Structures are given as structure tokens and as C-alpha cells.
Amino acid sequence: MSGNGIVTRSTLRQQIADALRDEVLAGRLRPGRAFTVKEIADQYGVSATPVREALVDLSAQGILEADQHRGFRVPEYSLADYRHMIEARSLVTDGMFQALAAGHPAFRGPLEDPRTLALLATVRRRGEEAQRAAAAGDLIVLIGYDLRFWRELSVLFGNPYLGDFLHRLRVQSWVCAVQRLRRLPDLRGRLWAGHTDLVEALARRDTEAARALVAAANAHSLALLEDLSDS
């Protein structure tokens, strides 16, 4: 019985965390929105324990902030925060590309290696979905595929800690960006969509092209958010 209880609590914890993360990334929970463990537990009709664990998990990911007096709240990231996130992301991806250029173990074999080809094909499919969502201006779908794209791309470098760190940075970046992008009534053609170009550059081991694509993506998103902040 205790085993089943642990599984149920763990499942509830993940379900609640997933639901709240989706709400924040969709922009439906506004910056500064505060709530307590009891409020969320009542909303989902569950006990406080899995809710508290879910909120702590989201706080550790930078999706929520812990507030000693009011429980938890959606962070209010500034444009300066976003610039710092972009800088941190660039340092991580530059390190990844340098590892590729230096012959990282994950890339030492030929590109025809079945494992590498299968992984690249999966990442490419994520990139294609992200590009379609960007072209359609579907921000929620884009965020989901973009996060999966980078999560799976980082697997190529064989370092789970690096992948986890980059994923956290990208989640925080989207939390910050979506708070501003939701102001636009139509996002079609406004969002970066160079995912498959990046995959092709990495498949060729063209690290300079990969760096240029990431730099262009960062500059594009930063300029878009700066324009929105000025408007």
C-alpha cells in the first residue's frame, strides 16, 4: 500500500508541476501572480504535500519564485534579466560547439554512425515542428518543440549536466519572453525559425555556421523584446 501511495504522490507532483509550468509558459499566469500551497491544492482537489513538492520543483527550475510570506509567485523578469539569460546561453552553446570542433567523443565516429544519424533525425523533426509553429505564430506549440529541440540536441554532446543547465536557461528565457510576446496580436513571421539550418550546420561539423545561427537567433529575439518594451 505504501508503495502505491508513493507512486500516486509522485505522479500527482509531476502532473501539477506540468500543469502549472504550461500555464506560466502560455502566459496565462501573469508576472507577479502569487499563490499559496493551499490555493493550488484546493484548485486541484489534492493534498498539500504533492503540491508543495511541485511548487518547489518549479521554483528550482526558475519558473516560479518562492516567497516566504505569500508562498510562490510567477517571476517578473526584466529586459536586463533576458539579456543576461541570452549571454549565459551563448556561453553554454559556444562551449558545446567548441567541443564539437575539438572532436568530442560523441562526434568522433563518422556521421554515418546509426546512433548519431537517428539522434540527428529526431532533432531535425523537432526543429521542423518548431519552424511550422513559428511560421503559424503558435507560441505555445513553438515553446514546447523548441525546448524539446534543444534538450535533444544537447544529448549529442554526452554531458547531462550541460543539457540540464541549458534547458533551465531556455525555460527561464521563455518565461521572460512570453510575458512580452503575448502583447502581440499576431506572431506570424515574427519568431525565429532556423532550427533545421542549425541541425544541418552541426551535421556538417560547421561550428562557425552554427555559432552564427545561434547569434542571429539571440539577436532576433532580443531585438523583438526590446521593441515590445519600447512600445
N, C-alpha and C positions, 0 to 999 in steps of 0.2 A: 504493500500500500504506500509506504513512504517513497519507494522508487517512482511510482506513478505520480505522486504529488510533486516530486522534483521535476519530472518531465513536464507536467502541466504548468507549473510555475515558470519554468524556463521558456516554454512555448508562449505563454502569456506575456512574459517580459519582452520577448522578441517581437511579438505581434504589436504590442503597444508602442515599442520603440520604432518599429517600421511605420506605423500609422502616423505618429507624431512627426517623424522625420519627413514623411511625404507632405504633411500639412505645412511644415516650415519651408521646404524646398518649393512647394507650389505657391508660396506667398500668402496662403490663407491664414496663417498665424502671423500677425503683424509684428514688426520690431518693437521690443519693449513689452509685449504681451506677457503678463505674469500669471502664474497659476500654481496651485498647491497640489501635493500628492493626493489629498482627499478629493479635490475637484476632479482630477483625472480619473481617480478610482471610481467615483460616483458616475462619471460620464460613461465609463466602460462597464460598470457593474461588476467590478472585481475588487479583490482585497488590496490593501495599500502596499504590500510587500513587492509584488512584481512591478507595480507602477513606480515605486521608489527606485528599484533596480534599473528600470528602463530609462528613467529620467537621469540617473547618474551616468548611465552609458552614453546618453546623448550629450550630456554635459562634457564628458571626457572627449567626445568627438568634435566639440566646438559648435554643435548645433544648438545647444541651449546653454544658458549660464546659470549657475547655482546662486541663489540669493538667500542669505542667511535669515532674512526677515520675512520674505514672501514666497519661499520655495524655489521656483525656477522661472526663468523668463527667456524669451527669444532675444538674442543679442542684437544690439543696434550698432552694426559695423559702419564705420565712416569710409569715405573715399580713400583716406590715408591708410586705413586698415587694408583696403583692397590692394593698394599699391604694394604694401608690404607682403601680402599673400602672393602676388604676382612675382615679386622678387625672390621669395622663398621657393616658389615652384620652379622658377628658372634655374636656381642653383641646383635643385634636385635633378631636373631633366638634363641640364648640362653635364652633370656627373654621370648620368646614365649613358649619354651619347659618347662621352669620353671613354667609358668602359667598353662600349661597342667598338670604337675606333682602335682601342688598345688590345682588342681580341679577348673580350670577356669570355669565360668558359661556356656560357650559354650560346655563344655565337662562333665557337672555334670550329665546329663542324661545317660542312657545306650547307648552303641554303636549301639544298635538295633534301636535307635530313627530314624524314617524315614527321618527327615530333615538332620541329621548327615550322615546317610548312603548315601543319594542322593548326598550330597556335596562331600563326600569321593569318590564316584563312578566317579563324574565329574573330580575331581583332578587326580584320577588314570588314566582316559582316556587321560588327558593332558600329564601325565607322560609317558604313553605308546607311544604316538606320539613323545614326545621328545626323548625317547630312540631309536625309529626307525630312527629318523633323525640323532642322534648322531652316530649310527652304520653305517649309509649310508654316513656319513661325510657331510651332508647337513646343513651347518652352518646357513643359512638364516632361514630355516624351524625350526631348533633347537632353535634359539633365540626366535622366535615367540611363540613356545609352552612352552619353559622354563619360559618366562615371564608370560604367562597365568597360568602355573602351580603354580608358587609362588604367583601370585596375588590371585588366587582362594584358595590356601592353607591358606593364611593369613586370609581369611574370617572366618575360623574355630575359630579364636581367638576373634572375635567380636569387634575388635578395628580398625576402618577405618583409623585412623591416623597412626597407626603402619604399616598397609598394604601399605599406600601411601608412607611412608618413605622407607620401604623395597623395594618397586617397583622402586623408584627413584634410590636407591643404585644399584639395579641389572641392570637397564638400563645403568647407568654410567659404571658399570663393563663391560658390553658387548661392549659399545662404545670403551672402552680402549682395551679389549681383541681382538676384531675383527680387529683392526688395525695391530695386530701382527699375528693372526691366518691366515689371508689372505695370508701370505707368504708361507704357506704350500700347496704344490700342491695336497695333498691327506690327508683328515682329518679322514678317516675311521678308527675307532678303537682308535682314539687319544682323543676323547672327553668324559667327564664324562656322565654316563648313569645310575645312580642309583635312578632315580626318584620314581619308583614304590616301591623299597625297603624302601624308606623314608615314603611313604604313609602307607605301611604295619606296619612299626615301630610305627607311630603315632596312627594308628588304634588300636594297642595293648597297647597304652599308654606307650610304651617303650622309654622313653625320652633319656636314655643313648645310646641306639642304634641309635636314631635319631641324637643325637649330634655327634656320631662317624661318621655317614654317611655324615653329612654336613662338618665336619672337613676333612674327606677324599676327598670330592669334592673340597673344598677350596685348600687343599694341592696339589691335582692333577692339578688344573687349574693354580695355581701359579708356580708350577714346570715346566709346559709346556711353560708358558710365559717367565720364566727365561731362559729356554733352547733356545727359539727363540731369546731372547735378546742377548745371548752369541754367537749365530751363525752368 
